[in-house]
Amino acid sequence: MRGHPRGTAGPGRGLRWLPAGSPAAPAAPHGPTAGGGGHCRDTRPVMPPGPAAEDRAREDVRARLARRFPDTPSEVLDAGLAEESAVFASAPLRHYVPVLVFKRVCRRLAGDGPAGAEAGGEPS
């Protein structure tokens, strides 16, 4: 198996090949890839987030909601966040819970969809 090219081609210069893995051979730019053969590192989560990560994500969602709905009382934001978080309390895949909670609370506060209708967002 050939290695990595070293040097430049041109008049009077040959292209020298170094064995792969030799100290003079350049390293791969992103390290090994999962599954082999790909050009990008595998960035899929390997473990569920811990309690501290979930708390940080919840606070981030809370801050994003406060920026999106600045005129909404904090008690309403907190109640919506707590109710929608409870929906996903037993979800086995935890990485997407903050995004899903954010979308559901936004829908509820904007008065769209079933969550908004239950909260009185649409006239009956």
All heavy atoms as an XYZ file, in Angstrom:
897
protein
N       0.846     -1.180      0.000
C       0.000      0.000      0.000
C       0.882      1.230      0.000
O       1.851      1.318      0.735
C      -0.886     -0.022      1.249
C      -1.767      1.164      1.344
S      -2.877      0.945      2.741
C      -2.990      2.608      3.272
N       0.561      2.174     -0.821
C       1.322      3.411     -0.862
C       0.942      4.294      0.311
O      -0.141      4.203      0.850
C       1.039      4.152     -2.149
C       1.722      3.527     -3.323
C       1.654      4.490     -4.461
N       2.717      4.144     -5.376
C       2.884      4.719     -6.523
N       2.064      5.658     -6.905
N       3.863      4.370     -7.312
N       1.826      5.186      0.641
C       1.589      6.099      1.750
C       1.086      7.437      1.261
O       0.364      7.534      0.285
N       1.530      8.480      1.922
C       1.116      9.834      1.603
C       2.182     10.490      0.727
O       3.372     10.298      0.944
C       0.951     10.649      2.892
C      -0.092     10.080      3.796
N      -1.419     10.345      3.616
C      -0.004      9.253      4.861
C      -2.116      9.706      4.550
N      -1.275      9.043      5.311
N       1.795     11.310     -0.265
C       2.800     11.980     -1.096
C       3.548     13.020     -0.279
O       2.993     13.656      0.597
C       1.976     12.622     -2.203
C       0.619     12.765     -1.654
C       0.443     11.643     -0.674
N       4.812     13.164     -0.566
C       5.635     14.147      0.139
C       6.480     14.873     -0.904
O       7.041     14.254     -1.789
C       6.526     13.419      1.132
C       7.269     14.296      2.043
C       6.402     14.642      3.190
N       7.232     15.235      4.228
C       6.713     15.868      5.210
N       5.424     15.928      5.338
N       7.469     16.421      6.107
N       6.582     16.138     -0.839
C       7.367     16.908     -1.791
C       6.470     17.467     -2.875
O       5.253     17.339     -2.832
N       7.068     18.108     -3.854
C       6.292     18.674     -4.935
C       6.798     18.133     -6.250
O       7.973     17.818     -6.397
C       6.397     20.213     -4.946
O       7.769     20.574     -5.059
C       5.808     20.797     -3.685
N       5.931     18.023     -7.196
C       6.327     17.582     -8.525
C       6.724     18.799     -9.333
O       6.207     19.882     -9.128
C       5.176     16.845     -9.195
N       7.645     18.650    -10.232
C       8.073     19.758    -11.077
C       9.374     19.392    -11.752
O       9.907     18.296    -11.567
N       9.900     20.317    -12.516
C      11.151     20.017    -13.197
C      12.254     19.691    -12.198
O      12.510     20.443    -11.268
C      11.467     21.297    -13.955
C      10.218     22.102    -13.964
C       9.400     21.639    -12.811
N      12.849     18.553    -12.355
C      13.954     18.150    -11.494
C      13.528     17.630    -10.134
O      14.361     17.340     -9.284
N      12.236     17.560     -9.860
C      11.780     17.068     -8.549
C      10.873     15.873     -8.766
O       9.956     15.915     -9.547
C      10.993     18.141     -7.809
C      11.815     19.346     -7.529
C      11.010     20.280     -6.692
N      11.939     20.770     -5.688
C      11.589     21.251     -4.528
N      10.340     21.311     -4.204
N      12.476     21.686     -3.695
N      11.116     14.853     -8.048
C      10.257     13.689     -8.105
C       9.270     13.712     -6.955
O       9.414     14.478     -6.008
N       8.288     12.911     -7.022
C       7.311     12.789     -5.956
C       7.690     11.576     -5.135
O       7.808     10.473     -5.652
C       5.906     12.631     -6.543
C       4.754     12.712     -5.572
C       4.758     14.040     -4.819
C       3.434     12.584     -6.302
N       7.954     11.763     -3.882
C       8.393     10.696     -3.006
C       7.210     10.209     -2.185
O       6.456     11.004     -1.636
C       9.477     11.239     -2.083
C      10.107     10.202     -1.204
C      11.208     10.833     -0.408
N      10.623     11.713      0.598
C      11.163     11.925      1.786
N      12.310     11.378      2.097
N      10.588     12.703      2.637
N       7.024      8.921     -2.080
C       5.927      8.336     -1.318
C       6.480      7.776     -0.019
O       7.471      7.082      0.002
C       5.254      7.223     -2.106
C       4.509      7.742     -3.280
C       4.997      7.932     -4.534
C       3.171      8.180     -3.303
N       4.048      8.456     -5.356
C       2.896      8.610     -4.613
C       2.158      8.261     -2.360
C       1.670      9.110     -5.002
C       0.931      8.747     -2.760
C       0.696      9.168     -4.054
N       5.796      8.089      1.062
C       6.175      7.569      2.376
C       5.153      6.527      2.788
O       3.976      6.648      2.490
C       6.197      8.690      3.412
C       7.204      9.811      3.147
C       7.000     10.916      4.159
C       8.609      9.288      3.211
N       5.592      5.506      3.503
C       4.634      4.503      3.970
C       3.638      5.137      4.939
O       3.991      5.989      5.735
C       5.478      3.453      4.665
C       6.884      3.896      4.589
C       6.947      5.215      3.883
N       2.410      4.696      4.849
C       1.380      5.196      5.763
C       1.768      4.860      7.183
O       2.224      3.766      7.482
C       0.036      4.578      5.425
N       1.596      5.810      8.079
C       1.915      5.594      9.480
C       3.353      5.913      9.825
O       3.754      5.814     10.977
N       4.184      6.285      8.854
C       5.569      6.622      9.170
C       5.596      7.977      9.863
O       4.692      8.790      9.692
C       6.422      6.652      7.896
O       6.080      7.762      7.111
N       6.613      8.256     10.669
C       6.654      9.515     11.411
C       6.634     10.747     10.506
O       6.129     11.784     10.897
C       7.968      9.450     12.182
C       8.416      8.040     12.122
C       7.730      7.389     10.977
N       7.149     10.650      9.287
C       7.176     11.810      8.406
C       5.883     11.979      7.625
O       5.666     13.001      6.997
C       8.342     11.692      7.432
N       5.001     10.975      7.649
C       3.735     11.060      6.916
C       2.777     11.964      7.674
O       2.689     11.898      8.897
C       3.127      9.679      6.738
N       2.039     12.819      6.973
C       1.095     13.703      7.669
C      -0.043     12.909      8.286
O      -0.464     11.893      7.750
C       0.588     14.633      6.561
C       0.846     13.908      5.286
C       2.032     13.017      5.527
N      -0.516     13.406      9.407
C      -1.634     12.742     10.095
C      -2.936     13.107      9.408
O      -3.043     14.114      8.715
C      -1.672     13.182     11.554
N      -3.949     12.289      9.610
C      -5.278     12.579      9.078
C      -5.795     13.845      9.752
O      -5.615     14.027     10.952
C      -6.212     11.412      9.335
N      -6.453     14.749      9.025
C      -6.856     16.031      9.605
C      -7.887     15.927     10.713
O      -7.928     16.768     11.586
C      -7.415     16.807      8.416
C      -7.770     15.783      7.397
C      -6.841     14.622      7.627
N      -8.749     14.921     10.708
C      -9.816     14.854     11.703
C      -9.756     13.604     12.549
O     -10.687     13.296     13.251
C     -11.188     14.919     11.022
C     -11.405     16.197     10.289
N     -11.526     17.395     10.926
C     -11.490     16.455      8.964
C     -11.691     18.354     10.029
N     -11.672     17.808      8.841
N      -8.694     12.859     12.485
C      -8.597     11.646     13.277
C      -9.385     10.523     12.645
O      -9.911     10.637     11.545
N      -9.484      9.419     13.324
C     -10.168      8.265     12.747
C     -11.662      8.514     12.627
O     -12.243      9.278     13.385
C      -9.874      7.146     13.743
C      -9.563      7.835     15.017
C      -8.967      9.170     14.648
N     -12.258      7.867     11.662
C     -13.700      7.990     11.486
C     -14.369      6.715     11.969
O     -13.821      5.636     11.861
C     -14.064      8.206     10.006
O     -13.546      7.120      9.261
C     -13.502      9.509      9.494
N     -15.548      6.853     12.495
C     -16.299      5.678     12.925
C     -16.860      5.005     11.689
O     -17.350      5.654     10.791
C     -17.417      6.077     13.872
N     -16.779      3.742     11.617
C     -17.292      3.016     10.477
C     -16.267      2.896      9.372
O     -16.425      2.119      8.462
N     -15.189      3.651      9.441
C     -14.115      3.571      8.467
C     -14.523      4.056      7.102
O     -15.652      3.918      6.676
N     -13.598      4.655      6.410
C     -13.826      5.051      5.045
C     -14.496      6.391      4.861
O     -14.491      6.926      3.774
N     -15.072      6.968      5.888
C     -15.737      8.259      5.757
C     -14.743      9.392      5.886
O     -13.601      9.206      6.280
N     -15.172     10.571      5.556
C     -14.285     11.718      5.663
C     -14.595     12.583      6.880
O     -13.863     13.511      7.164
C     -14.358     12.559      4.389
C     -15.667     13.241      4.199
N     -16.783     12.579      3.758
C     -16.046     14.514      4.406
C     -17.792     13.417      3.707
N     -17.376     14.592      4.086
N     -15.663     12.315      7.582
C     -16.039     13.103      8.749
C     -16.066     12.213      9.992
O     -16.415     11.049      9.921
C     -17.421     13.731      8.566
S     -17.480     14.926      7.252
N     -15.733     12.812     11.095
C     -15.791     12.113     12.364
C     -17.238     11.863     12.745
O     -18.117     12.671     12.465
C     -15.120     12.957     13.431
C     -15.044     12.264     14.777
C     -14.404     13.131     15.814
N     -13.155     13.657     15.330
C     -12.553     14.701     15.874
N     -13.080     15.324     16.875
N     -11.421     15.143     15.400
N     -17.510     10.749     13.373
C     -18.857     10.422     13.819
C     -19.170     11.278     15.040
O     -18.484     11.205     16.055
C     -18.938      8.936     14.170
C     -20.341      8.479     14.480
O     -21.272      9.289     14.349
O     -20.502      7.312     14.836
N     -20.195     12.120     14.951
C     -20.538     13.008     16.051
C     -21.839     12.627     16.738
O     -22.381     13.411     17.509
C     -20.648     14.464     15.549
O     -21.632     14.514     14.525
C     -19.317     14.967     15.034
N     -22.328     11.433     16.445
C     -23.562     11.019     17.114
C     -23.299     10.833     18.607
O     -22.229     10.392     19.002
C     -24.061      9.707     16.520
C     -24.580      9.872     15.109
C     -24.981      8.564     14.553
N     -23.757      7.787     14.340
C     -23.713      6.601     13.778
N     -24.817      6.026     13.383
N     -22.573      5.976     13.603
N     -24.279     11.156     19.440
C     -24.095     10.986     20.877
C     -23.924      9.515     21.236
O     -24.583      8.654     20.667
C     -25.373     11.547     21.491
C     -26.299     11.807     20.376
C     -25.570     11.700     19.090
N     -23.021      9.243     22.156
C     -22.780      7.862     22.560
C     -23.398      7.541     23.908
O     -23.554      6.376     24.253
C     -21.267      7.549     22.603
C     -20.696      7.592     21.215
C     -20.533      8.495     23.518
N     -23.713      8.557     24.684
C     -24.313      8.342     26.001
C     -25.431      9.364     26.191
O     -25.387     10.447     25.631
C     -23.270      8.550     27.100
C     -22.160      7.534     27.089
S     -20.925      7.868     28.370
C     -21.909      7.964     29.838
N     -26.430      9.028     26.996
C     -27.469     10.022     27.290
C     -26.876     11.160     28.119
O     -25.916     10.963     28.858
C     -28.511      9.237     28.078
C     -27.832      8.015     28.548
C     -26.690      7.751     27.630
N     -27.429     12.371     27.990
C     -26.907     13.482     28.780
C     -27.177     13.258     30.265
O     -28.185     12.662     30.646
C     -27.680     14.693     28.254
C     -28.895     14.133     27.617
C     -28.532     12.758     27.143
N     -26.285     13.740     31.069
C     -26.438     13.611     32.515
C     -27.389     14.661     33.063
O     -27.847     15.554     32.339
N     -27.689     14.589     34.351
C     -28.613     15.556     34.963
C     -28.139     17.001     34.833
O     -28.945     17.898     34.606
C     -28.684     15.129     36.430
C     -28.233     13.713     36.447
C     -27.289     13.545     35.296
N     -26.836     17.228     34.959
C     -26.320     18.598     34.852
C     -26.521     19.137     33.438
O     -26.900     20.302     33.251
C     -24.844     18.642     35.229
N     -26.308     18.302     32.433
C     -26.499     18.727     31.043
C     -27.975     19.012     30.769
O     -28.309     19.963     30.063
C     -25.971     17.663     30.091
N     -28.852     18.190     31.322
C     -30.283     18.432     31.132
C     -30.719     19.717     31.824
O     -31.549     20.456     31.300
C     -31.094     17.236     31.625
C     -30.980     16.051     30.701
C     -32.011     14.973     30.992
O     -32.901     15.192     31.831
O     -31.910     13.920     30.353
N     -30.148     20.012     32.997
C     -30.472     21.262     33.687
C     -30.015     22.466     32.879
O     -30.737     23.462     32.766
C     -29.838     21.298     35.082
C     -30.500     20.326     36.047
O     -31.639     19.883     35.762
O     -29.874     19.999     37.075
N     -28.794     22.382     32.304
C     -28.299     23.478     31.471
C     -29.190     23.665     30.236
O     -29.497     24.782     29.845
C     -26.856     23.217     31.032
C     -25.833     23.479     32.115
C     -24.431     23.473     31.551
N     -24.112     22.268     30.805
C     -23.594     21.154     31.318
N     -23.323     21.103     32.611
N     -23.331     20.103     30.555
N     -29.598     22.566     29.633
C     -30.464     22.642     28.450
C     -31.810     23.249     28.809
O     -32.359     24.060     28.053
C     -30.641     21.251     27.846
N     -32.351     22.894     29.968
C     -33.631     23.447     30.411
C     -33.509     24.962     30.636
O     -34.388     25.727     30.250
C     -34.086     22.741     31.690
C     -35.520     23.012     32.052
C     -35.998     22.173     33.243
N     -35.883     20.752     32.972
C     -35.022     19.922     33.587
N     -34.216     20.378     34.515
N     -34.989     18.649     33.288
N     -32.395     25.392     31.233
C     -32.182     26.827     31.455
C     -32.012     27.561     30.119
O     -32.487     28.684     29.968
C     -30.955     27.062     32.350
C     -31.175     26.646     33.788
C     -32.332     27.393     34.424
O     -32.456     28.621     34.225
O     -33.140     26.760     35.132
N     -31.370     26.907     29.166
C     -31.211     27.505     27.839
C     -32.566     27.662     27.160
O     -32.850     28.706     26.561
C     -30.280     26.649     26.983
C     -30.085     27.231     25.601
O     -29.716     28.423     25.513
O     -30.306     26.506     24.611
N     -33.412     26.654     27.267
C     -34.755     26.737     26.689
C     -35.538     27.854     27.370
O     -36.226     28.640     26.714
C     -35.497     25.380     26.806
C     -36.970     25.526     26.486
C     -34.850     24.355     25.902
N     -35.408     27.961     28.670
C     -36.101     29.009     29.428
C     -35.667     30.400     28.955
O     -36.483     31.298     28.749
C     -35.823     28.821     30.927
C     -36.330     29.929     31.830
C     -37.842     29.966     31.821
N     -38.366     30.905     32.773
C     -38.476     32.222     32.556
N     -38.073     32.745     31.430
N     -38.993     32.999     33.469
N     -34.360     30.584     28.746
C     -33.837     31.875     28.284
C     -34.310     32.169     26.858
O     -34.665     33.313     26.537
C     -32.308     31.876     28.353
N     -34.325     31.162     26.008
C     -34.798     31.347     24.633
C     -36.276     31.711     24.604
O     -36.706     32.561     23.816
C     -34.546     30.087     23.815
C     -33.073     29.863     23.531
C     -32.819     28.542     22.873
N     -33.557     28.394     21.630
C     -33.832     27.233     21.064
N     -33.434     26.106     21.617
N     -34.500     27.177     19.933
N     -37.065     31.081     25.465
C     -38.490     31.413     25.542
C     -38.690     32.845     26.020
O     -39.555     33.563     25.510
C     -39.213     30.435     26.471
C     -39.417     29.029     25.933
C     -39.913     28.110     27.049
C     -40.381     29.029     24.767
N     -37.895     33.271     26.999
C     -38.017     34.633     27.519
C     -37.662     35.658     26.443
O     -38.275     36.729     26.378
C     -37.120     34.809     28.740
N     -36.686     35.333     25.585
C     -36.341     36.253     24.493
C     -37.420     36.261     23.408
O     -37.708     37.299     22.827
C     -34.999     35.862     23.874
C     -33.803     36.238     24.720
C     -32.506     36.108     23.958
N     -32.289     34.786     23.396
C     -31.648     33.796     24.010
N     -31.174     33.975     25.223
N     -31.485     32.632     23.411
N     -37.995     35.111     23.147
C     -39.002     35.030     22.078
C     -40.325     35.653     22.509
O     -41.034     36.238     21.696
C     -39.215     33.568     21.707
C     -40.386     33.350     20.826
C     -40.270     32.865     19.444
N     -39.075     32.433     18.854
C     -38.978     31.349     18.103
N     -40.029     30.569     17.946
N     -37.866     31.044     17.508
N     -40.675     35.508     23.794
C     -41.941     36.034     24.314
C     -41.656     36.978     25.490
O     -41.934     36.651     26.647
C     -42.842     34.876     24.773
C     -43.173     33.904     23.682
C     -42.471     32.710     23.560
C     -44.178     34.176     22.764
C     -42.767     31.817     22.553
C     -44.479     33.284     21.756
C     -43.770     32.104     21.645
N     -41.129     38.171     25.213
C     -40.720     39.067     26.308
C     -41.890     39.611     27.137
O     -41.688     39.980     28.295
C     -39.991     40.200     25.581
C     -40.495     40.169     24.189
C     -40.855     38.737     23.903
N     -43.098     39.645     26.568
C     -44.242     40.192     27.298
C     -44.987     39.138     28.108
O     -45.927     39.470     28.827
C     -45.219     40.854     26.319
C     -44.572     42.040     25.598
O     -43.664     42.661     26.185
O     -44.975     42.314     24.454
N     -44.576     37.893     28.004
C     -45.244     36.805     28.723
C     -44.677     36.720     30.133
O     -43.452     36.711     30.307
C     -45.032     35.468     27.989
O     -45.495     35.620     26.643
C     -45.775     34.350     28.662
N     -45.529     36.656     31.149
C     -45.041     36.545     32.536
C     -44.186     35.293     32.729
O     -44.436     34.249     32.109
C     -46.316     36.466     33.377
C     -47.408     36.984     32.499
C     -46.994     36.712     31.094
N     -43.200     35.398     33.583
C     -42.282     34.271     33.806
C     -43.005     33.053     34.379
O     -42.601     31.915     34.116
C     -41.133     34.690     34.721
O     -41.625     35.072     35.984
N     -44.098     33.281     35.138
C     -44.840     32.152     35.686
C     -45.469     31.318     34.566
O     -45.511     30.090     34.646
C     -45.948     32.623     36.643
C     -45.452     33.347     37.873
C     -45.131     34.817     37.602
O     -45.663     35.393     36.630
O     -44.339     35.378     38.361
N     -45.933     31.987     33.521
C     -46.538     31.282     32.390
C     -45.471     30.491     31.639
O     -45.683     29.337     31.262
C     -47.266     32.281     31.458
C     -47.772     31.592     30.204
C     -48.411     32.952     32.202
N     -44.304     31.117     31.435
C     -43.208     30.414     30.758
C     -42.766     29.189     31.558
O     -42.573     28.096     30.999
C     -42.017     31.351     30.555
C     -42.210     32.516     29.598
C     -40.955     33.376     29.558
C     -42.571     32.032     28.217
N     -42.622     29.367     32.873
C     -42.190     28.254     33.721
C     -43.214     27.126     33.740
O     -42.857     25.945     33.710
C     -41.923     28.743     35.148
C     -40.711     29.658     35.221
O     -39.841     29.572     34.326
O     -40.638     30.464     36.170
N     -44.502     27.494     33.779
C     -45.549     26.466     33.796
C     -45.563     25.697     32.471
O     -45.655     24.464     32.458
C     -46.913     27.107     34.051
N     -45.467     26.418     31.367
C     -45.440     25.746     30.068
C     -44.224     24.853     29.923
O     -44.310     23.730     29.418
N     -43.081     25.328     30.375
C     -41.851     24.543     30.322
C     -41.973     23.286     31.168
O     -41.588     22.189     30.732
C     -40.675     25.401     30.784
C     -39.290     24.804     30.694
C     -38.937     24.485     29.250
C     -38.268     25.769     31.276
N     -42.533     23.412     32.359
C     -42.685     22.247     33.241
C     -43.664     21.231     32.654
O     -43.398     20.022     32.666
C     -43.156     22.702     34.620
N     -44.788     21.718     32.126
C     -45.791     20.800     31.569
C     -45.269     20.066     30.339
O     -45.466     18.858     30.202
C     -47.071     21.562     31.221
C     -47.838     22.029     32.434
C     -49.001     22.927     32.064
O     -49.431     22.901     30.892
O     -49.473     23.660     32.947
N     -44.611     20.786     29.439
C     -44.116     20.149     28.222
C     -42.909     19.256     28.512
O     -42.704     18.251     27.844
C     -43.784     21.194     27.163
C     -44.977     21.986     26.699
C     -46.084     21.138     26.074
O     -45.835     20.006     25.638
O     -47.236     21.617     26.034
N     -42.110     19.599     29.513
C     -40.992     18.735     29.900
C     -41.509     17.424     30.483
O     -40.909     16.369     30.279
C     -40.097     19.434     30.921
O     -39.470     20.543     30.347
N     -42.632     17.494     31.202
C     -43.214     16.287     31.793
C     -43.674     15.309     30.707
O     -43.647     14.098     30.918
C     -44.370     16.658     32.712
N     -44.083     15.840     29.546
C     -44.515     14.975     28.448
C     -43.373     14.048     28.023
O     -43.590     12.893     27.681
C     -45.000     15.831     27.250
C     -45.234     14.989     26.018
C     -46.256     16.600     27.631
N     -42.136     14.565     28.060
C     -40.981     13.806     27.606
C     -40.159     13.214     28.749
O     -39.014     12.809     28.538
C     -40.078     14.709     26.760
C     -40.743     15.199     25.514
C     -41.225     16.504     25.438
C     -40.897     14.371     24.427
C     -41.841     16.960     24.291
C     -41.521     14.819     23.276
C     -41.986     16.116     23.209
N     -40.730     13.151     29.946
C     -39.972     12.679     31.109
C     -39.461     11.249     30.945
O     -38.386     10.914     31.429
C     -40.832     12.789     32.367
N     -40.211     10.407     30.246
C     -39.782      9.006     30.098
C     -39.248      8.715     28.693
O     -39.126      7.556     28.321
C     -40.950      8.071     30.410
O     -42.007      8.304     29.500
N     -38.927      9.762     27.936
C     -38.416      9.556     26.576
C     -37.051      8.878     26.640
O     -36.176      9.315     27.381
C     -38.303     10.885     25.848
N     -36.852      7.788     25.885
C     -35.567      7.098     25.949
C     -34.436      7.875     25.268
O     -33.293      7.777     25.677
C     -35.827      5.778     25.227
C     -37.004      6.032     24.358
C     -37.809      7.106     25.032
N     -34.753      8.661     24.260
C     -33.748      9.443     23.556
C     -33.803     10.865     24.091
O     -34.686     11.650     23.742
C     -34.018      9.406     22.049
C     -32.972     10.037     21.159
C     -31.619      9.370     21.358
C     -33.382      9.917     19.708
N     -32.859     11.232     24.945
C     -32.921     12.480     25.691
C     -32.318     13.679     24.971
O     -32.571     14.814     25.341
C     -32.192     12.320     27.025
C     -32.613     11.146     27.849
C     -34.009     11.214     28.367
N     -34.261     12.451     29.075
C     -35.463     12.936     29.309
N     -36.520     12.291     28.899
N     -35.624     14.058     29.942
N     -31.518     13.467     23.945
C     -30.787     14.567     23.320
C     -31.681     15.576     22.626
O     -31.314     16.733     22.496
C     -29.760     14.025     22.329
C     -28.637     13.327     23.004
N     -27.597     13.999     23.581
C     -28.415     12.023     23.221
C     -26.766     13.135     24.119
N     -27.240     11.922     23.915
N     -32.844     15.167     22.169
C     -33.713     16.054     21.416
C     -34.837     16.640     22.252
O     -35.636     17.425     21.750
C     -34.289     15.314     20.201
C     -33.191     14.773     19.333
C     -32.916     13.412     19.310
C     -32.410     15.617     18.574
C     -31.885     12.920     18.526
C     -31.378     15.140     17.793
C     -31.125     13.789     17.773
O     -30.106     13.306     17.009
N     -34.915     16.297     23.506
C     -35.992     16.777     24.374
C     -36.015     18.298     24.462
O     -37.085     18.901     24.324
C     -35.915     16.105     25.763
C     -36.833     16.796     26.757
C     -36.251     14.630     25.651
N     -34.888     18.990     24.660
C     -34.974     20.456     24.754
C     -35.559     21.111     23.503
O     -36.357     22.041     23.607
C     -33.516     20.886     24.969
C     -32.863     19.701     25.583
C     -33.537     18.507     24.968
N     -35.202     20.634     22.331
C     -35.731     21.207     21.085
C     -37.226     20.951     20.989
O     -38.003     21.851     20.629
C     -35.001     20.600     19.866
C     -35.653     21.018     18.580
C     -33.546     20.978     19.886
N     -37.646     19.744     21.315
C     -39.067     19.405     21.241
C     -39.886     20.209     22.254
O     -40.973     20.692     21.941
C     -39.264     17.910     21.447
C     -38.604     17.017     20.385
C     -38.706     15.553     20.790
C     -39.224     17.252     19.031
N     -39.349     20.365     23.454
C     -40.042     21.151     24.482
C     -40.152     22.601     24.033
O     -41.219     23.219     24.145
C     -39.313     21.027     25.843
C     -39.816     22.069     26.834
C     -39.486     19.633     26.408
N     -39.062     23.151     23.502
C     -39.090     24.537     23.044
C     -40.158     24.744     21.977
O     -40.943     25.691     22.039
C     -37.706     24.930     22.502
C     -37.650     26.320     21.954
C     -37.601     27.420     22.794
C     -37.653     26.541     20.593
C     -37.551     28.701     22.290
C     -37.607     27.815     20.069
C     -37.553     28.906     20.921
N     -40.207     23.841     21.014
C     -41.204     23.971     19.938
C     -42.630     23.858     20.463
O     -43.515     24.603     20.047
C     -40.955     22.924     18.855
C     -39.731     23.228     18.039
C     -39.566     22.245     16.928
C     -38.374     22.638     16.079
N     -38.429     22.074     14.747
N     -42.857     22.941     21.383
C     -44.215     22.760     21.920
C     -44.651     23.974     22.747
O     -45.801     24.404     22.663
C     -44.301     21.477     22.736
C     -44.251     20.221     21.865
C     -44.242     18.968     22.716
N     -45.445     18.833     23.499
C     -46.418     17.954     23.254
N     -46.298     17.125     22.240
N     -47.474     17.904     24.020
N     -43.739     24.519     23.549
C     -44.097     25.693     24.351
C     -44.327     26.898     23.441
O     -45.274     27.663     23.657
C     -43.009     25.985     25.418
C     -43.301     27.286     26.143
C     -42.916     24.846     26.418
N     -43.501     27.045     22.415
C     -43.710     28.154     21.467
C     -45.064     28.035     20.785
O     -45.786     29.026     20.644
C     -42.598     28.175     20.417
S     -41.043     28.819     21.029
N     -45.401     26.827     20.375
C     -46.693     26.606     19.720
C     -47.831     26.946     20.680
O     -48.816     27.577     20.301
C     -46.790     25.157     19.257
C     -47.973     24.903     18.347
C     -48.016     23.477     17.855
N     -46.737     23.051     17.334
C     -46.211     21.848     17.530
N     -46.852     20.952     18.240
N     -45.054     21.525     17.021
N     -47.670     26.539     21.917
C     -48.707     26.815     22.918
C     -48.856     28.312     23.153
O     -49.964     28.848     23.167
C     -48.346     26.121     24.227
C     -49.257     26.507     25.377
C     -48.777     25.949     26.661
N     -49.162     24.550     26.739
C     -49.092     23.830     27.838
N     -48.618     24.355     28.938
N     -49.467     22.586     27.860
N     -47.749     29.012     23.313
C     -47.805     30.441     23.604
C     -48.257     31.265     22.402
O     -48.856     32.331     22.566
C     -46.442     30.932     24.096
C     -46.009     30.373     25.451
C     -44.593     30.800     25.782
C     -46.969     30.785     26.548
N     -47.970     30.765     21.194
C     -48.398     31.473     19.995
C     -49.860     31.204     19.676
O     -50.450     31.885     18.841
C     -47.521     31.069     18.806
N     -50.450     30.211     20.324
C     -51.852     29.899     20.099
C     -52.088     29.002     18.912
O     -53.202     28.914     18.422
N     -51.055     28.327     18.418
C     -51.190     27.412     17.285
C     -51.257     25.986     17.805
O     -50.672     25.654     18.811
C     -49.980     27.522     16.347
C     -49.851     28.907     15.770
O     -50.882     29.595     15.681
O     -48.730     29.296     15.417
N     -51.947     25.148     17.073
C     -51.943     23.720     17.370
C     -52.774     23.363     18.572
O     -53.368     24.204     19.232
N     -52.797     22.073     18.894
C     -53.637     21.592     20.000
C     -53.206     22.116     21.366
O     -54.025     22.358     22.213
C     -53.508     20.084     19.921
C     -52.418     19.780     18.977
C     -52.120     21.011     18.203
N     -51.883     22.315     21.567
C     -51.457     22.804     22.875
C     -51.984     24.211     23.109
O     -52.404     24.558     24.192
C     -49.928     22.770     22.981
N     -51.979     25.061     22.060
C     -52.498     26.415     22.193
C     -53.985     26.439     22.396
O     -54.527     27.248     23.128
N     -54.710     25.505     21.742
C     -56.152     25.463     21.887
C     -56.533     25.048     23.300
O     -57.479     25.579     23.869
C     -56.740     24.467     20.876
N     -55.776     24.114     23.891
C     -56.076     23.689     25.255
C     -55.822     24.804     26.240
O     -56.499     24.925     27.249
C     -55.207     22.490     25.628
C     -55.532     21.234     24.854
C     -54.515     20.149     25.096
O     -53.617     20.322     25.921
O     -54.639     19.108     24.438
N     -54.831     25.655     25.942
C     -54.485     26.733     26.869
C     -55.347     27.970     26.644
O     -55.100     29.005     27.225
C     -53.014     27.095     26.697
N     -56.340     27.862     25.756
C     -57.222     29.008     25.521
C     -56.696     29.939     24.467
O     -57.080     31.097     24.426
N     -55.801     29.464     23.607
C     -55.236     30.299     22.573
C     -56.202     30.606     21.456
O     -56.062     31.609     20.784
N     -57.187     29.771     21.219
C     -58.164     29.991     20.153
C     -59.541     30.218     20.773
O     -59.919     29.573     21.742
C     -58.236     28.773     19.221
C     -56.964     28.524     18.450
C     -57.094     27.314     17.556
O     -58.208     26.771     17.419
O     -56.075     26.906     17.002
N     -60.286     31.138     20.211
C     -61.645     31.341     20.744
C     -62.529     30.151     20.413
O     -62.381     29.524     19.379
C     -62.126     32.608     20.023
C     -61.248     32.766     18.837
C     -59.969     32.056     19.150
N     -63.462     29.845     21.324
C     -64.357     28.717     21.058
C     -65.683     29.177     20.535
O     -66.106     30.245     20.606
C     -64.591     27.863     22.276
O     -64.264     28.437     23.483
